[in-house]
Amino acid sequence: MRDVIMVDSIFIKTHKAYPRDTGKGRIRISLANMKKLGVSKGDVVEINGKKKSVVTCFPLYPSEKKKQSARVDSLTRFNCRTKENESVTIKKIQTKIATWVHLEPLIPVPPIDERYINDCLKGMSFLKSDKVLTPYFGNALYFKISKTYPAGPVIISDDTTFVISYWDYSNERKTEQSGLPKQEIDEREYMQNLTIRRLRTGKL
């Protein structure tokens, strides 16, 4: 049996994620490549295209075990600024548990319980400036990670606190570019203003 030659990083092409992995912050590579990198199922790796991001590593399905490719979803490709069939660099890294994460909405969002965000993202890893999404009644809410504590690659745990910025509805152009129907925008603006008033007055 051949000895495995360990390497610090591998350079590999990206392909579409398996449907079951979409939105879960996963990358799949062959077991052989995982051994080269010294990573096990569930370890976090850095993926670097034109930008760095982080994902959780899993093996390819047995039917593809010899493939020299990485399966990642479109959101991960966006976060590392690469396209399908382009190559990225992958290497093992260390992460810390996130104490808190500050999210900046990328579309107008209704008031949402931070615990729901935690439930959606728990176990996933992120870097500052990564784009994230959470399901919302058959659609999705999009956010950008504007800050984390501690800084650097972090993993979301049960105890991670999320702070969500309010949407600036005075920026009409940006609001219209979200693509949401006007009625939906008006409803979300009303709900946000109601939440702010309740917080200011203490009347829930």
C-alpha positions in Angstrom: 0.0 0.0 0.0 1.4 3.4 -1.0 2.2 6.0 1.6 0.1 9.1 1.3 2.2 12.2 0.5 0.9 15.0 2.6 0.6 18.5 1.1 -0.3 21.9 2.5 -2.8 22.7 -0.3 -4.3 21.3 -3.5 -5.3 23.1 -6.7 -8.5 21.7 -8.2 -11.5 22.5 -10.4 -15.0 23.2 -9.1 -18.2 21.6 -10.2 -21.8 21.8 -9.0 -22.7 20.7 -5.5 -24.9 17.7 -4.9 -28.5 18.9 -4.4 -28.5 17.8 -0.8 -25.5 20.1 -0.1 -26.9 23.3 -1.6 -26.9 26.1 1.0 -25.0 24.1 3.6 -21.5 25.5 3.2 -20.0 22.2 2.1 -17.2 21.2 -0.2 -16.7 17.6 -1.4 -13.4 16.2 -2.6 -12.1 12.7 -3.0 -10.9 10.8 0.1 -7.5 10.6 -1.5 -7.3 14.4 -1.6 -8.7 14.6 2.0 -5.9 12.4 3.2 -3.3 14.5 1.3 -4.5 17.6 3.2 -4.8 15.7 6.5 -8.5 16.5 6.8 -11.4 14.4 8.0 -15.1 14.5 7.4 -16.5 17.7 9.0 -13.1 19.6 9.1 -13.1 23.1 7.9 -11.0 24.1 4.9 -10.2 27.4 3.2 -11.2 27.7 -0.5 -9.4 30.4 -2.4 -10.4 31.6 -5.9 -10.0 35.3 -6.4 -11.0 35.6 -2.7 -10.9 33.4 0.4 -13.8 31.7 2.0 -14.3 28.7 4.3 -16.4 25.5 4.0 -16.8 22.2 5.7 -15.2 19.2 4.0 -16.9 16.0 3.0 -15.9 13.2 0.7 -17.3 12.7 -2.8 -19.8 9.9 -3.3 -18.2 6.5 -3.9 -19.2 6.6 -7.5 -17.0 9.7 -8.0 -14.2 8.7 -5.6 -11.5 9.0 -8.2 -12.6 12.4 -9.6 -10.1 15.2 -9.3 -12.7 17.9 -8.7 -14.4 19.7 -5.9 -18.2 20.0 -5.6 -19.4 23.3 -4.2 -22.6 25.3 -4.5 -23.1 28.6 -6.3 -23.0 30.6 -3.1 -19.6 29.2 -2.1 -18.3 29.9 -5.6 -19.6 33.5 -5.2 -17.9 33.9 -1.9 -14.5 32.7 -3.2 -15.1 34.6 -6.5 -14.8 31.7 -8.9 -17.0 30.0 -11.5 -17.9 26.4 -12.3 -15.0 24.6 -14.0 -12.5 27.2 -12.7 -9.8 26.0 -10.3 -9.4 27.0 -6.6 -6.8 26.3 -3.9 -7.9 24.3 -0.9 -6.1 23.9 2.4 -6.8 22.9 6.0 -7.3 25.7 8.5 -8.2 26.2 12.2 -11.4 27.9 13.2 -12.8 29.4 16.4 -16.3 29.4 17.8 -18.1 32.6 16.9 -19.2 34.6 20.0 -21.2 36.9 17.8 -21.7 37.7 14.2 -22.9 41.0 12.7 -25.1 40.6 9.6 -25.9 43.3 7.0 -29.1 42.6 5.0 -28.5 42.5 1.2 -32.3 42.9 0.6 -35.1 44.4 2.8 -35.8 41.8 5.5 -38.6 41.6 7.9 -37.9 41.5 11.7 -36.6 38.0 12.3 -35.7 36.1 15.5 -31.9 35.8 15.7 -32.4 32.3 17.1 -33.9 31.3 13.8 -30.7 32.6 12.0 -28.7 30.5 14.4 -30.8 27.4 13.7 -30.2 27.9 9.9 -26.4 28.5 10.1 -25.4 26.3 13.1 -22.3 24.2 12.3 -21.4 26.2 9.3 -18.2 28.3 9.0 -17.7 31.8 7.6 -15.3 34.6 7.0 -16.0 38.3 7.2 -17.7 39.6 3.9 -19.1 36.1 3.1 -22.7 36.2 1.7 -25.1 33.9 3.6 -28.7 32.9 3.0 -31.5 31.6 5.2 -34.8 30.1 4.0 -37.9 32.2 4.5 -41.4 30.9 3.6 -40.3 29.3 0.3 -37.9 32.2 -0.5 -34.6 33.2 0.9 -33.1 36.1 2.9 -29.6 37.2 2.0 -27.0 38.8 4.3 -23.4 39.8 4.3 -21.2 39.0 7.3 -19.9 42.5 8.2 -18.0 41.5 11.4 -17.3 38.5 13.6 -15.9 38.0 17.0 -13.3 36.7 17.2 -12.0 37.8 13.8 -10.9 35.3 11.2 -12.6 32.0 10.2 -15.4 31.2 12.7 -17.9 28.4 13.2 -21.5 29.0 14.3 -22.5 27.2 17.6 -25.6 27.1 19.7 -24.2 30.0 21.7 -23.4 32.3 18.8 -25.3 35.6 19.0 -26.4 37.3 15.8 -26.8 41.1 15.4 -28.8 42.2 12.3 -28.6 45.7 10.9 -31.8 47.5 9.9 -32.4 48.1 6.2 -32.2 51.7 5.1 -35.5 52.2 3.3 -34.6 55.9 2.6 -32.3 54.5 -0.1 -35.1 54.0 -2.6 -32.8 53.0 -5.5 -31.1 50.2 -3.5 -34.5 49.1 -2.2 -36.0 48.9 -5.7 -33.0 46.9 -6.9 -33.8 44.1 -4.4 -36.4 42.9 -6.9 -39.1 42.5 -4.2 -42.7 43.6 -5.1 -43.6 47.0 -3.7 -46.3 45.6 -1.5 -43.7 43.2 0.1 -41.3 46.1 0.6 -44.0 48.3 2.2 -45.0 45.4 4.6 -41.4 44.8 5.6 -40.7 48.5 6.1 -43.8 48.8 8.3 -42.8 45.8 10.4 -39.3 47.2 10.8 -40.6 50.6 11.9 -43.0 48.9 14.3 -40.1 46.9 15.9 -38.0 50.0 16.3 -40.9 51.9 18.0 -41.5 49.0 20.3 -37.9 48.9 21.3 -37.7 52.6 21.9 -40.9 52.7 24.0 -40.5 49.4 25.7 -44.0 48.4 24.7 -44.0 44.9 23.1 
